[in-house]
Amino acid sequence: MLAILQEGQRQAEPLSTGGWIMMILSIGAVTALVIYCYKRILSHPEQKEPDLPGGLGP
């Protein structure tokens, strides 16, 4: 148990440049997908109004 605690106290290695790029791209892609999905869900679809005889309708 003591070995596990001592191993957890090691200094964490800094993230490499490739790691930063991958993290930023993946977070950006997920954020863009969420924004796109929310926009599609919350926007009203265009509805075609039917042509009614005599000028009736909305």
Backbone as XML, in Angstrom:
<?xml version="1.0"?>
<chain id="A" units="angstrom">
  <residue number="1" name="MET">
    <atom name="N" x="0.834" y="-1.191" z="0.000"/>
    <atom name="CA" x="0.000" y="0.000" z="0.000"/>
    <atom name="C" x="0.877" y="1.253" z="0.000"/>
  </residue>
  <residue number="2" name="LEU">
    <atom name="N" x="1.954" y="1.212" z="0.734"/>
    <atom name="CA" x="2.852" y="2.357" z="0.815"/>
    <atom name="C" x="3.505" y="2.628" z="-0.534"/>
  </residue>
  <residue number="3" name="ALA">
    <atom name="N" x="3.803" y="1.571" z="-1.282"/>
    <atom name="CA" x="4.421" y="1.744" z="-2.595"/>
    <atom name="C" x="3.477" y="2.470" z="-3.551"/>
  </residue>
  <residue number="4" name="ILE">
    <atom name="N" x="2.186" y="2.185" z="-3.452"/>
    <atom name="CA" x="1.202" y="2.855" z="-4.310"/>
    <atom name="C" x="1.120" y="4.334" z="-3.960"/>
  </residue>
  <residue number="5" name="LEU">
    <atom name="N" x="1.133" y="4.650" z="-2.678"/>
    <atom name="CA" x="1.089" y="6.048" z="-2.264"/>
    <atom name="C" x="2.343" y="6.804" z="-2.681"/>
  </residue>
  <residue number="6" name="GLN">
    <atom name="N" x="3.491" y="6.161" z="-2.555"/>
    <atom name="CA" x="4.730" y="6.815" z="-2.951"/>
    <atom name="C" x="4.792" y="7.008" z="-4.458"/>
  </residue>
  <residue number="7" name="GLU">
    <atom name="N" x="4.254" y="6.068" z="-5.216"/>
    <atom name="CA" x="4.267" y="6.189" z="-6.667"/>
    <atom name="C" x="3.351" y="7.320" z="-7.123"/>
  </residue>
  <residue number="8" name="GLY">
    <atom name="N" x="2.280" y="7.561" z="-6.390"/>
    <atom name="CA" x="1.354" y="8.631" z="-6.733"/>
    <atom name="C" x="1.930" y="10.009" z="-6.482"/>
  </residue>
  <residue number="9" name="GLN">
    <atom name="N" x="3.005" y="10.115" z="-5.724"/>
    <atom name="CA" x="3.593" y="11.400" z="-5.401"/>
    <atom name="C" x="4.640" y="11.838" z="-6.422"/>
  </residue>
  <residue number="10" name="ARG">
    <atom name="N" x="4.864" y="11.051" z="-7.452"/>
    <atom name="CA" x="5.832" y="11.430" z="-8.485"/>
    <atom name="C" x="5.335" y="12.669" z="-9.216"/>
  </residue>
  <residue number="11" name="GLN">
    <atom name="N" x="6.271" y="13.388" z="-9.795"/>
    <atom name="CA" x="5.917" y="14.549" z="-10.602"/>
    <atom name="C" x="5.294" y="14.069" z="-11.916"/>
  </residue>
  <residue number="12" name="ALA">
    <atom name="N" x="4.223" y="14.716" z="-12.302"/>
    <atom name="CA" x="3.583" y="14.365" z="-13.562"/>
    <atom name="C" x="4.408" y="14.935" z="-14.713"/>
  </residue>
  <residue number="13" name="GLU">
    <atom name="N" x="4.497" y="14.174" z="-15.792"/>
    <atom name="CA" x="5.231" y="14.640" z="-16.955"/>
    <atom name="C" x="4.382" y="15.664" z="-17.699"/>
  </residue>
  <residue number="14" name="PRO">
    <atom name="N" x="4.998" y="16.723" z="-18.194"/>
    <atom name="CA" x="4.221" y="17.719" z="-18.935"/>
    <atom name="C" x="3.717" y="17.154" z="-20.257"/>
  </residue>
  <residue number="15" name="LEU">
    <atom name="N" x="2.624" y="17.706" z="-20.733"/>
    <atom name="CA" x="2.027" y="17.251" z="-21.975"/>
    <atom name="C" x="2.883" y="17.714" z="-23.152"/>
  </residue>
  <residue number="16" name="SER">
    <atom name="N" x="3.132" y="16.828" z="-24.076"/>
    <atom name="CA" x="3.964" y="17.171" z="-25.235"/>
    <atom name="C" x="3.172" y="18.046" z="-26.206"/>
  </residue>
  <residue number="17" name="THR">
    <atom name="N" x="3.864" y="18.594" z="-27.193"/>
    <atom name="CA" x="3.222" y="19.459" z="-28.184"/>
    <atom name="C" x="2.155" y="18.686" z="-28.966"/>
  </residue>
  <residue number="18" name="GLY">
    <atom name="N" x="2.479" y="17.464" z="-29.335"/>
    <atom name="CA" x="1.506" y="16.635" z="-30.036"/>
    <atom name="C" x="0.279" y="16.349" z="-29.181"/>
  </residue>
  <residue number="19" name="GLY">
    <atom name="N" x="0.502" y="16.168" z="-27.892"/>
    <atom name="CA" x="-0.613" y="15.950" z="-26.972"/>
    <atom name="C" x="-1.519" y="17.163" z="-26.875"/>
  </residue>
  <residue number="20" name="TRP">
    <atom name="N" x="-0.903" y="18.342" z="-26.813"/>
    <atom name="CA" x="-1.688" y="19.593" z="-26.761"/>
    <atom name="C" x="-2.510" y="19.760" z="-28.040"/>
  </residue>
  <residue number="21" name="ILE">
    <atom name="N" x="-1.885" y="19.510" z="-29.176"/>
    <atom name="CA" x="-2.592" y="19.656" z="-30.451"/>
    <atom name="C" x="-3.765" y="18.682" z="-30.520"/>
  </residue>
  <residue number="22" name="MET">
    <atom name="N" x="-3.550" y="17.435" z="-30.153"/>
    <atom name="CA" x="-4.606" y="16.429" z="-30.181"/>
    <atom name="C" x="-5.740" y="16.792" z="-29.224"/>
  </residue>
  <residue number="23" name="MET">
    <atom name="N" x="-5.378" y="17.273" z="-28.030"/>
    <atom name="CA" x="-6.401" y="17.636" z="-27.051"/>
    <atom name="C" x="-7.230" y="18.820" z="-27.546"/>
  </residue>
  <residue number="24" name="ILE">
    <atom name="N" x="-6.579" y="19.851" z="-28.094"/>
    <atom name="CA" x="-7.302" y="21.030" z="-28.574"/>
    <atom name="C" x="-8.201" y="20.669" z="-29.752"/>
  </residue>
  <residue number="25" name="LEU">
    <atom name="N" x="-7.695" y="19.848" z="-30.678"/>
    <atom name="CA" x="-8.511" y="19.441" z="-31.824"/>
    <atom name="C" x="-9.720" y="18.605" z="-31.395"/>
  </residue>
  <residue number="26" name="SER">
    <atom name="N" x="-9.518" y="17.695" z="-30.472"/>
    <atom name="CA" x="-10.633" y="16.840" z="-30.062"/>
    <atom name="C" x="-11.676" y="17.620" z="-29.273"/>
  </residue>
  <residue number="27" name="ILE">
    <atom name="N" x="-11.244" y="18.506" z="-28.382"/>
    <atom name="CA" x="-12.205" y="19.318" z="-27.632"/>
    <atom name="C" x="-12.930" y="20.276" z="-28.583"/>
  </residue>
  <residue number="28" name="GLY">
    <atom name="N" x="-12.213" y="20.838" z="-29.556"/>
    <atom name="CA" x="-12.844" y="21.716" z="-30.533"/>
    <atom name="C" x="-13.866" y="20.980" z="-31.383"/>
  </residue>
  <residue number="29" name="ALA">
    <atom name="N" x="-13.545" y="19.752" z="-31.785"/>
    <atom name="CA" x="-14.478" y="18.969" z="-32.608"/>
    <atom name="C" x="-15.742" y="18.620" z="-31.824"/>
  </residue>
  <residue number="30" name="VAL">
    <atom name="N" x="-15.587" y="18.221" z="-30.589"/>
    <atom name="CA" x="-16.754" y="17.873" z="-29.767"/>
    <atom name="C" x="-17.603" y="19.114" z="-29.513"/>
  </residue>
  <residue number="31" name="THR">
    <atom name="N" x="-16.962" y="20.250" z="-29.225"/>
    <atom name="CA" x="-17.697" y="21.496" z="-28.989"/>
    <atom name="C" x="-18.457" y="21.912" z="-30.246"/>
  </residue>
  <residue number="32" name="ALA">
    <atom name="N" x="-17.817" y="21.818" z="-31.414"/>
    <atom name="CA" x="-18.482" y="22.172" z="-32.665"/>
    <atom name="C" x="-19.674" y="21.250" z="-32.932"/>
  </residue>
  <residue number="33" name="LEU">
    <atom name="N" x="-19.526" y="19.969" z="-32.663"/>
    <atom name="CA" x="-20.624" y="19.030" z="-32.867"/>
    <atom name="C" x="-21.790" y="19.329" z="-31.930"/>
  </residue>
  <residue number="34" name="VAL">
    <atom name="N" x="-21.504" y="19.650" z="-30.678"/>
    <atom name="CA" x="-22.562" y="19.983" z="-29.723"/>
    <atom name="C" x="-23.303" y="21.244" z="-30.163"/>
  </residue>
  <residue number="35" name="ILE">
    <atom name="N" x="-22.562" y="22.270" z="-30.581"/>
    <atom name="CA" x="-23.192" y="23.511" z="-31.037"/>
    <atom name="C" x="-24.066" y="23.251" z="-32.263"/>
  </residue>
  <residue number="36" name="TYR">
    <atom name="N" x="-23.549" y="22.474" z="-33.209"/>
    <atom name="CA" x="-24.315" y="22.141" z="-34.418"/>
    <atom name="C" x="-25.608" y="21.407" z="-34.058"/>
  </residue>
  <residue number="37" name="CYS">
    <atom name="N" x="-25.516" y="20.418" z="-33.168"/>
    <atom name="CA" x="-26.705" y="19.638" z="-32.796"/>
    <atom name="C" x="-27.724" y="20.502" z="-32.054"/>
  </residue>
  <residue number="38" name="TYR">
    <atom name="N" x="-27.278" y="21.329" z="-31.110"/>
    <atom name="CA" x="-28.198" y="22.216" z="-30.393"/>
    <atom name="C" x="-28.868" y="23.193" z="-31.353"/>
  </residue>
  <residue number="39" name="LYS">
    <atom name="N" x="-28.111" y="23.712" z="-32.308"/>
    <atom name="CA" x="-28.668" y="24.656" z="-33.271"/>
    <atom name="C" x="-29.748" y="23.989" z="-34.115"/>
  </residue>
  <residue number="40" name="ARG">
    <atom name="N" x="-29.492" y="22.757" z="-34.539"/>
    <atom name="CA" x="-30.496" y="22.046" z="-35.349"/>
    <atom name="C" x="-31.728" y="21.702" z="-34.534"/>
  </residue>
  <residue number="41" name="ILE">
    <atom name="N" x="-31.540" y="21.350" z="-33.279"/>
    <atom name="CA" x="-32.682" y="20.958" z="-32.451"/>
    <atom name="C" x="-33.529" y="22.169" z="-32.072"/>
  </residue>
  <residue number="42" name="LEU">
    <atom name="N" x="-32.882" y="23.273" z="-31.736"/>
    <atom name="CA" x="-33.610" y="24.426" z="-31.213"/>
    <atom name="C" x="-34.143" y="25.361" z="-32.289"/>
  </residue>
  <residue number="43" name="SER">
    <atom name="N" x="-33.698" y="25.237" z="-33.524"/>
    <atom name="CA" x="-34.213" y="26.109" z="-34.578"/>
    <atom name="C" x="-35.490" y="25.502" z="-35.150"/>
  </residue>
  <residue number="44" name="HIS">
    <atom name="N" x="-36.369" y="26.381" z="-35.618"/>
    <atom name="CA" x="-37.630" y="25.924" z="-36.187"/>
    <atom name="C" x="-37.413" y="25.549" z="-37.650"/>
  </residue>
  <residue number="45" name="PRO">
    <atom name="N" x="-37.953" y="24.424" z="-38.052"/>
    <atom name="CA" x="-37.796" y="24.042" z="-39.461"/>
    <atom name="C" x="-38.668" y="24.928" z="-40.357"/>
  </residue>
  <residue number="46" name="GLU">
    <atom name="N" x="-38.207" y="25.137" z="-41.572"/>
    <atom name="CA" x="-39.015" y="25.906" z="-42.506"/>
    <atom name="C" x="-40.202" y="25.050" z="-42.933"/>
  </residue>
  <residue number="47" name="GLN">
    <atom name="N" x="-41.398" y="25.630" z="-42.815"/>
    <atom name="CA" x="-42.595" y="24.900" z="-43.183"/>
    <atom name="C" x="-43.183" y="25.523" z="-44.437"/>
  </residue>
  <residue number="48" name="LYS">
    <atom name="N" x="-43.470" y="24.679" z="-45.398"/>
    <atom name="CA" x="-44.129" y="25.166" z="-46.603"/>
    <atom name="C" x="-45.618" y="25.276" z="-46.308"/>
  </residue>
  <residue number="49" name="GLU">
    <atom name="N" x="-46.169" y="26.433" z="-46.625"/>
    <atom name="CA" x="-47.596" y="26.628" z="-46.405"/>
    <atom name="C" x="-48.348" y="26.150" z="-47.640"/>
  </residue>
  <residue number="50" name="PRO">
    <atom name="N" x="-49.425" y="25.419" z="-47.431"/>
    <atom name="CA" x="-50.170" y="24.908" z="-48.592"/>
    <atom name="C" x="-50.919" y="26.043" z="-49.295"/>
  </residue>
  <residue number="51" name="ASP">
    <atom name="N" x="-51.048" y="25.909" z="-50.591"/>
    <atom name="CA" x="-51.842" y="26.852" z="-51.364"/>
    <atom name="C" x="-53.288" y="26.456" z="-51.226"/>
  </residue>
  <residue number="52" name="LEU">
    <atom name="N" x="-54.098" y="27.328" z="-50.614"/>
    <atom name="CA" x="-55.498" y="27.055" z="-50.437"/>
    <atom name="C" x="-56.303" y="27.892" z="-51.437"/>
  </residue>
  <residue number="53" name="PRO">
    <atom name="N" x="-57.402" y="27.376" z="-51.918"/>
    <atom name="CA" x="-58.200" y="28.121" z="-52.890"/>
    <atom name="C" x="-58.862" y="29.351" z="-52.244"/>
  </residue>
  <residue number="54" name="GLY">
    <atom name="N" x="-59.002" y="30.397" z="-53.015"/>
    <atom name="CA" x="-59.728" y="31.580" z="-52.557"/>
    <atom name="C" x="-58.919" y="32.465" z="-51.612"/>
  </residue>
  <residue number="55" name="GLY">
    <atom name="N" x="-57.633" y="32.263" z="-51.534"/>
    <atom name="CA" x="-56.822" y="33.114" z="-50.666"/>
    <atom name="C" x="-56.951" y="32.782" z="-49.183"/>
  </residue>
  <residue number="56" name="LEU">
    <atom name="N" x="-57.501" y="31.631" z="-48.880"/>
    <atom name="CA" x="-57.616" y="31.225" z="-47.474"/>
    <atom name="C" x="-56.309" y="30.669" z="-46.977"/>
  </residue>
  <residue number="57" name="GLY">
    <atom name="N" x="-56.112" y="30.760" z="-45.742"/>
    <atom name="CA" x="-54.895" y="30.202" z="-45.152"/>
    <atom name="C" x="-54.190" y="31.224" z="-44.297"/>
  </residue>
  <residue number="58" name="PRO">
    <atom name="N" x="-53.109" y="30.832" z="-43.696"/>
    <atom name="CA" x="-52.418" y="31.730" z="-42.778"/>
    <atom name="C" x="-51.740" y="32.896" z="-43.467"/>
  </residue>
</chain>
